[in-house]
Amino acid sequence: MSKSIKGTVFLSLGVSLIFLVNLCVAAQTDRERSAKKAREAADQSAKAARVFDQIMATREKSVPQDLLDRAEAVAVFPGVIKAGFIVGGRGGSGVISRRVAGGWSAPAFFDLGGGSIGLQIGAASTDYILLFMNEHAVESLLSDKFEIGGEGSAAAGPVGRSASASTDVKLNAQILSYSRSKGAFAGLELKGVVIKPDNDDNTRVYGMTARDILTGANKISMDKMPKGVRVFPQTLAQYSRRK
């Protein structure tokens, strides 16, 4: 074999080896990124579950039971930072689960941003709970960018486990919203706030988009969900399960 041919062979082998090494590194990086997303998803689900559980545990200062039982979907955005809304960017992230037969769907990941939503002066962060009261509200939510008070009729929700929607505004609202800041829980009317699916996280965790998670014909059963995210739908089921 001539030197030129040998050189060409060795060069080809070297290029192939470099390609394989880079491919292995890329695969490892992708696995690490997916593992990190899975940990973050579990943490987000746990935070949302904890917020909801704490709020519902205080009967006189909780979401009314009759409204929760009528809700088609529930969103929890824990620890939303005020600064994010001041600059008009992403204020926080959270999860949304929809009712399915016998319980609640896998939590889809969403971002909350835009507008000013009345955070208390000096509050480091605020927790938000939103009830989507009908199918139309959920469908609107699944657009690329959903503005509360724009596409969706929203109202501040009443407080107290035995309270009910006593006004026409609350009865007709597609979305009822609440906030908790410095331990105080109250209904809060949200306007100009944008909710967007975080489909980077959704795809990393589930291999599907928020729309597929919440409206797909083959919704993810509890035993097929990643273990880390199950705590949120399990917590919702503790407080509301349609018979």
GUVO-753398 format. One line per 10 residues: their letters; for each residue x, z, y of C-alpha. Coordinates in Angstrom, 3 decimals. Example, Ala and Ser with C-alpha at 12.3 -4.5 7.8 and 13.67 -1.06 7.14 Angstrom:
GUVO-753398
AS) 12.300:7.800:-4.500  13.670:7.140:-1.060 .
***
This chain:
GUVO-753398
MSKSIKGTVF) 0.000:0.000:0.000  1.475:-0.986:3.355  2.169:1.561:6.074  -0.489:0.016:8.322  -3.128:0.310:5.616  -2.074:3.883:4.841  -2.270:4.703:8.522  -5.746:3.251:8.745  -6.873:5.204:5.678  -5.461:8.476:6.988 .
LSLGVSLIFL) -6.994:7.838:10.393  -10.393:7.201:8.803  -10.071:10.356:6.713  -9.102:12.337:9.784  -12.047:11.038:11.786  -14.400:11.780:8.878  -13.001:15.294:8.549  -13.433:15.967:12.262  -16.995:14.642:12.058  -17.795:16.916:9.112 .
VNLCVAAQTD) -16.279:19.940:10.861  -18.293:19.235:14.011  -21.420:18.758:11.906  -20.882:22.121:10.202  -20.254:23.832:13.544  -23.410:22.279:15.013  -25.457:23.383:11.993  -24.070:26.912:12.239  -24.800:27.011:15.974  -28.350:25.825:15.360 .
RERSAKKARE) -28.876:28.503:12.688  -27.536:31.163:15.037  -29.796:29.932:17.829  -32.818:30.001:15.528  -31.930:33.500:14.312  -31.628:34.675:17.916  -35.018:33.161:18.775  -36.553:34.897:15.756  -35.199:38.263:16.941  -36.451:37.643:20.479 .
AADQSAKAAR) -39.862:36.598:19.137  -40.144:39.775:17.075  -39.172:41.844:20.116  -41.733:40.075:22.306  -44.484:40.579:19.742  -43.581:44.258:19.351  -43.597:44.854:23.122  -46.984:43.169:23.503  -48.421:45.157:20.590  -47.105:48.408:22.046 .
VFDQIMATRE) -48.638:47.695:25.467  -52.021:46.836:23.960  -52.009:49.876:21.684  -51.123:52.228:24.549  -53.896:50.851:26.739  -56.565:50.938:24.036  -55.577:54.463:22.980  -57.011:55.898:26.224  -60.745:55.397:25.795  -61.785:56.031:29.396 .
KSVPQDLLDR) -59.100:53.654:30.707  -59.105:50.819:28.200  -60.541:47.352:27.734  -64.306:47.686:27.041  -65.017:47.361:23.339  -67.921:44.938:23.712  -65.824:42.547:25.787  -62.893:42.725:23.401  -65.235:41.998:20.491  -66.550:38.911:22.313 .
AEAVAVFPGV) -63.123:37.587:23.323  -61.947:34.360:21.699  -58.271:35.043:22.431  -56.119:37.833:23.872  -52.920:37.481:25.882  -50.418:40.225:26.665  -47.525:39.694:29.076  -45.408:42.861:29.021  -42.977:43.853:31.751  -43.592:40.995:34.193 .
IKAGFIVGGR) -41.056:41.152:37.014  -42.265:40.921:40.610  -39.212:38.963:41.771  -40.147:36.077:39.508  -43.340:35.503:41.473  -41.730:35.960:44.870  -39.501:32.961:44.225  -42.363:31.087:42.595  -40.651:30.814:39.249  -41.127:32.316:35.827 .
GGSGVISRRV) -42.367:35.853:36.233  -42.504:36.825:32.603  -43.295:35.846:29.060  -45.782:37.027:26.485  -47.910:36.201:23.472  -51.427:34.955:22.821  -53.424:35.282:19.595  -56.752:33.662:18.839  -59.471:34.820:16.481  -59.387:33.382:12.999 .
AGGWSAPAFF) -61.428:34.170:9.919  -60.872:37.836:9.134  -58.462:38.593:11.944  -56.141:37.048:14.526  -53.789:34.089:14.584  -50.024:34.120:14.715  -48.947:34.907:18.290  -48.031:31.814:20.300  -45.429:32.248:23.026  -46.259:31.541:26.667 .
DLGGGSIGLQ) -44.660:31.924:30.112  -46.394:33.345:33.176  -45.393:32.271:36.681  -46.348:30.960:40.099  -48.268:32.554:42.911  -48.405:36.169:43.999  -50.470:38.400:41.748  -50.635:41.664:43.600  -47.931:43.695:41.926  -47.802:47.185:43.364 .
IGAASTDYIL) -45.162:47.674:46.040  -42.065:49.183:44.488  -43.176:48.564:40.917  -40.317:47.344:38.761  -42.626:45.538:36.368  -46.266:45.159:35.414  -48.045:44.546:32.118  -50.881:42.007:32.039  -53.721:41.625:29.553  -56.035:38.622:29.636 .
LFMNEHAVES) -59.190:38.072:27.601  -60.210:34.445:27.048  -63.929:34.718:26.546  -64.850:31.325:25.082  -63.546:28.186:23.393  -63.339:26.272:26.673  -61.017:28.879:28.177  -58.695:28.607:25.180  -58.709:24.798:25.264  -57.859:24.834:28.981 .
LLSDKFEIGG) -55.042:27.250:28.284  -53.454:24.776:25.876  -52.894:22.099:28.508  -49.313:21.597:29.675  -49.877:23.870:32.669  -52.964:26.030:33.146  -53.684:27.603:36.539  -55.904:30.674:36.543  -58.533:30.384:39.230  -58.108:26.624:39.147 .
EGSAAAGPVG) -59.265:25.209:35.823  -60.469:28.598:34.619  -63.082:30.884:36.164  -61.473:34.330:36.221  -62.513:37.842:37.212  -61.109:41.350:37.223  -62.219:43.018:34.020  -64.144:46.312:33.949  -62.359:49.363:32.532  -63.484:51.963:29.992 .
RSASASTDVK) -64.174:51.622:26.263  -67.949:51.952:26.765  -68.104:49.970:30.027  -69.616:46.501:30.003  -69.695:43.393:32.159  -72.526:44.421:34.450  -72.269:41.679:37.067  -72.960:37.960:36.806  -69.380:37.230:37.850  -67.977:39.118:34.896 .
LNAQILSYSR) -70.633:37.840:32.531  -69.897:34.230:33.480  -66.124:34.506:33.768  -64.099:32.548:31.253  -61.132:34.879:31.683  -61.051:38.639:32.318  -57.742:40.042:33.489  -56.130:43.469:33.699  -52.857:44.975:34.853  -50.919:48.161:34.191 .
SKGAFAGLEL) -48.300:49.330:36.657  -46.760:52.801:36.921  -49.155:53.936:34.199  -52.292:52.878:36.107  -54.556:50.419:34.264  -57.162:48.411:36.182  -58.932:45.087:36.367  -57.134:42.557:38.549  -58.328:39.151:39.713  -55.594:36.582:39.138 .
KGVVIKPDND) -55.457:33.461:41.296  -52.837:30.751:41.463  -51.028:32.090:38.415  -49.798:29.475:35.964  -49.596:29.944:32.189  -47.465:27.478:30.232  -46.718:27.267:26.500  -43.110:28.096:25.662  -42.860:25.425:23.016  -39.112:25.842:22.697 .
DNTRVYGMTA) -39.741:29.313:21.264  -42.845:28.208:19.366  -40.980:25.369:17.678  -37.972:27.522:16.854  -40.089:30.277:15.317  -42.905:28.298:13.671  -41.866:24.651:13.692  -44.997:23.787:15.711  -46.388:23.871:19.244  -48.745:26.430:20.784 .
RDILTGANKI) -51.647:24.006:20.340  -50.924:23.669:16.634  -50.572:27.439:16.240  -53.843:28.271:17.990  -56.049:25.294:17.122  -54.538:23.640:14.069  -56.717:23.113:11.027  -54.176:24.990:8.922  -53.573:28.136:10.957  -50.735:30.351:9.802 .
SMDKMPKGVR) -51.978:33.110:7.503  -50.645:36.637:7.904  -48.445:36.410:4.826  -46.919:33.132:6.068  -46.054:34.481:9.533  -42.481:35.624:10.166  -42.580:39.371:9.471  -41.303:40.251:12.919  -44.270:38.746:14.787  -47.078:40.142:12.604 .
VFPQTLAQYS) -47.332:43.385:14.553  -49.275:41.798:17.435  -52.180:40.291:15.429  -52.199:43.406:13.254  -52.588:45.597:16.350  -55.415:43.430:17.696  -57.158:43.702:14.328  -57.029:47.506:14.527  -59.244:47.386:17.607  -61.405:44.326:17.032 .
RRK) -62.243:42.444:13.860  -65.354:40.301:13.686  -67.541:41.037:10.706 .
***
